[in-house]
Amino acid sequence: MIRKISVKCLRSPSILVDAVLSKMKDGILIVETDGENQIKDIENSIKKLGYKIEKEGNTIKILVGEIVANKTISVVGATCPGPIMMVSDILEKMETGELLEINAGKPALVDLTEGLKSMGHVVVSVEEQTDGTYKILIKKGEKKEEGATSVNIDEIFIINTTGTGNAEKAYSTFMMADVALKMKLKPTIFLMLDGASMGQKGECDKVKHPAFPKLSELVKNALNNGIKIYVCELSAEFRGISAKNLEDGFEIAGAPTFFNYLSKPTVRPVWL
């Protein structure tokens, strides 16, 4: 159970907090305060009860008893973007308000907490374990209604200029596009300069990282998910790429398309 109260403007906020806690057997109490003085008053009272407290700005989270999550997942050992993708897949199938417990390594901690918050979910608590991993408790948030958010950015324009000559950036291009989809952002890929080489039929099938599928499989997945992949017309001509040897699903585009995306106020460009 998660309860949320406000103690703003109260001279003795701990009185209200104690009253609410006396009726709770387990769960999380989220308290909105005016600031430092109220927080100190509540902390002094809670110390006597032995409950765990987490502070974030002027908000206090009090953990009461043992909190049982609706589902659990471990992403320890998974490399980026694996953790956020694995977690978002599970949250997609959960009901609003349900709790997901995540066991994660330190490298994934920031990506998970910040990424999930940007998706509209609530980071209820983060607790470091004795083995160096972290237990993260997430409350599934409601889906954001169209136009209800003040965030303007809703598209990501990923520009690759290095091609398969830099395998890391080549993989990142399509992995980042997949993560953007999970975060409800619309990704578009534009291959220019040496990046245009990925548009030649069969080129991406030559690249394979030991820990990941062939690059061509990531490309196929992106196309299946409706992601547009453009190849700069001038860069393609320099490399002898035309409609005859262009990878299936890729499209040739020129400067107008490129600058059209860059001129949109809702688009954030990412250069690779």
C-alpha positions in Angstrom: 0.0 0.0 0.0 1.2 3.5 -0.8 -0.3 6.5 0.9 0.5 10.2 0.2 -0.1 13.1 2.6 0.9 16.7 2.8 1.9 18.4 6.1 2.6 21.8 4.6 1.8 24.7 6.9 1.6 22.5 10.0 3.6 23.5 13.0 3.9 19.9 14.3 3.8 17.7 11.2 5.0 14.7 13.1 1.6 14.5 14.9 -0.3 13.9 11.6 2.4 11.5 10.3 2.3 9.4 13.6 -1.4 9.2 13.4 -1.3 7.9 9.8 1.5 5.5 10.5 -0.4 4.0 13.5 -3.0 2.7 11.1 -0.5 1.2 8.6 0.8 -2.3 9.0 3.0 -2.2 5.9 3.6 -0.1 2.9 5.0 3.3 2.0 4.0 6.7 3.3 5.0 9.6 1.1 5.0 13.0 3.0 5.2 16.3 1.3 6.7 19.0 3.5 7.6 22.7 3.5 11.2 22.0 4.0 14.0 21.4 6.4 12.3 22.3 9.7 9.3 20.0 9.1 11.6 17.2 7.9 13.7 17.4 11.1 10.5 17.2 13.2 9.3 14.1 11.3 12.7 12.4 11.4 13.0 12.8 15.2 9.6 11.1 15.6 10.3 8.3 13.1 13.6 7.4 14.6 11.8 6.2 17.7 9.7 3.8 15.5 12.7 2.4 13.7 11.3 2.9 10.2 13.5 3.5 7.2 13.3 7.0 5.7 14.3 8.3 2.2 14.5 12.0 1.4 14.1 13.5 -2.0 14.0 17.3 -1.9 11.1 18.3 0.4 9.5 14.9 0.1 10.0 12.1 2.7 9.3 8.4 2.0 8.7 6.2 5.1 8.9 2.5 4.6 6.7 0.5 7.0 7.1 -3.2 7.5 7.9 -5.5 4.6 6.7 -4.3 1.2 5.7 -7.1 -1.2 6.0 -6.2 -4.9 3.5 -7.5 -7.5 6.4 -8.7 -9.7 10.2 -8.9 -9.5 13.0 -8.9 -12.1 16.8 -9.1 -12.0 18.8 -7.2 -14.6 22.2 -7.7 -12.8 24.8 -8.3 -15.5 22.7 -7.0 -18.4 24.4 -4.3 -20.4 22.9 -1.1 -21.8 20.3 -0.9 -23.2 19.2 -4.3 -21.8 18.1 -3.3 -18.3 15.6 -0.5 -19.4 14.2 -2.6 -22.2 13.7 -5.7 -19.9 12.0 -3.6 -17.2 9.8 -1.6 -19.6 8.6 -4.8 -21.2 7.3 -6.0 -17.8 5.8 -2.7 -16.8 3.9 -2.6 -20.0 2.0 -5.7 -18.9 1.3 -4.5 -15.3 -1.6 -2.5 -14.0 -1.3 1.2 -13.0 -0.3 1.4 -9.4 1.3 -2.0 -9.1 4.8 -2.4 -7.7 7.8 -3.8 -9.5 10.9 -4.8 -7.6 14.1 -4.6 -9.7 17.5 -6.0 -8.7 20.1 -4.1 -10.6 23.9 -3.5 -10.7 25.3 -0.1 -10.1 26.0 0.7 -13.8 22.3 0.4 -14.5 21.1 2.3 -11.5 20.9 5.9 -12.9 19.6 4.7 -16.4 16.8 2.8 -14.7 15.7 5.4 -12.2 16.0 8.4 -14.5 14.6 6.5 -17.6 11.6 5.1 -15.7 10.8 8.5 -14.2 10.8 10.0 -17.7 8.3 7.3 -18.7 5.9 8.5 -16.0 6.6 5.8 -13.4 7.4 6.5 -9.7 10.6 5.5 -8.1 9.4 4.5 -4.7 12.7 3.5 -3.1 16.3 2.6 -3.9 18.1 0.4 -1.4 21.8 -0.8 -1.7 22.2 -4.5 -0.9 25.2 -6.1 0.9 26.5 -7.6 -2.4 26.7 -4.2 -4.0 23.6 -4.5 -6.1 20.5 -2.3 -5.7 16.9 -3.1 -5.0 14.7 -0.6 -6.8 10.9 -0.4 -6.1 8.9 1.1 -9.0 5.2 2.0 -9.0 3.7 1.9 -12.4 2.4 5.3 -13.4 -0.5 6.2 -15.6 0.0 6.6 -19.3 0.5 10.2 -20.2 -2.4 11.7 -22.1 -1.7 13.5 -25.4 -0.9 17.1 -24.7 -1.0 16.7 -20.9 2.7 17.0 -20.5 4.8 20.1 -20.5 7.7 18.3 -22.2 8.1 19.4 -25.8 10.5 16.8 -27.0 8.7 13.8 -28.5 11.0 12.7 -31.3 14.7 11.7 -31.5 16.7 12.2 -34.7 19.7 9.9 -34.6 22.4 10.9 -37.1 25.2 8.4 -37.8 28.3 9.7 -39.7 30.7 6.8 -39.1 29.1 3.7 -40.5 30.4 0.2 -39.9 33.9 1.6 -39.6 33.0 2.3 -36.0 31.0 -0.8 -34.9 30.3 0.6 -31.5 28.5 3.7 -32.9 26.8 1.5 -35.5 25.3 -0.7 -32.8 24.5 2.4 -30.7 22.5 3.9 -33.5 19.9 1.1 -33.5 20.0 0.3 -29.8 19.3 4.0 -28.9 16.4 3.9 -31.4 15.0 0.9 -29.6 15.3 2.6 -26.2 13.6 5.7 -27.6 10.6 3.6 -28.6 10.4 2.1 -25.1 10.4 5.7 -23.7 7.5 6.6 -26.0 9.7 8.8 -28.2 9.6 8.5 -32.0 13.0 7.8 -33.4 14.2 8.5 -36.9 17.7 7.4 -38.2 19.6 9.4 -40.8 22.8 7.9 -42.2 25.2 10.5 -43.8 28.9 10.8 -44.7 30.6 7.4 -43.8 27.3 6.4 -42.1 25.7 6.0 -45.5 27.8 2.9 -46.0 25.3 1.0 -43.8 22.7 1.6 -46.5 24.5 -0.7 -48.9 22.8 -4.1 -49.2 24.5 -6.7 -47.0 26.9 -4.3 -45.3 25.3 -4.6 -41.8 25.3 -8.3 -42.1 29.1 -8.3 -41.9 29.2 -6.8 -38.4 28.8 -9.0 -35.3 29.7 -8.1 -31.7 30.4 -11.2 -29.5 27.8 -10.0 -27.0 25.1 -8.9 -29.4 23.2 -10.2 -32.4 24.4 -9.3 -35.9 23.9 -5.6 -36.7 21.6 -6.6 -39.5 19.2 -8.1 -37.0 19.0 -4.8 -35.1 18.3 -3.1 -38.4 15.5 -5.6 -39.2 14.0 -5.1 -35.8 14.1 -1.3 -36.2 12.3 -1.5 -39.6 9.7 -3.9 -38.2 9.0 -1.4 -35.5 8.3 1.3 -38.1 11.5 3.3 -37.6 12.4 5.4 -40.7 16.0 4.9 -41.9 17.2 7.5 -44.3 20.4 7.6 -46.3 21.9 10.9 -47.4 21.6 11.2 -51.2 24.9 12.9 -51.7 26.8 10.6 -49.4 25.2 7.6 -51.1 26.3 8.8 -54.5 29.9 9.3 -53.3 29.9 5.6 -52.3 28.1 4.2 -55.3 24.9 3.4 -53.5 21.7 3.6 -55.5 18.3 2.1 -55.5 19.7 -1.0 -57.1 22.0 -1.9 -54.1 20.2 -0.1 -51.3 19.3 -2.2 -48.3 15.6 -3.1 -48.3 13.5 -0.8 -46.2 16.0 2.1 -46.3 15.2 5.3 -48.1 17.3 7.9 -50.0 16.7 11.4 -48.7 18.3 14.8 -49.3 19.1 18.0 -47.4 15.5 19.1 -47.2 14.5 16.0 -45.3 17.6 16.4 -43.0 16.9 20.1 -42.2 13.2 19.5 -41.9 13.8 17.2 -38.9 16.4 19.5 -37.4 14.0 22.5 -37.6 11.3 20.8 -35.7 11.0 22.2 -32.1 9.8 18.8 -30.8 12.9 16.9 -32.2 16.1 16.3 -30.3 19.1 15.4 -32.6 21.7 12.8 -31.5 25.0 12.7 -33.4 27.0 9.6 -33.7 
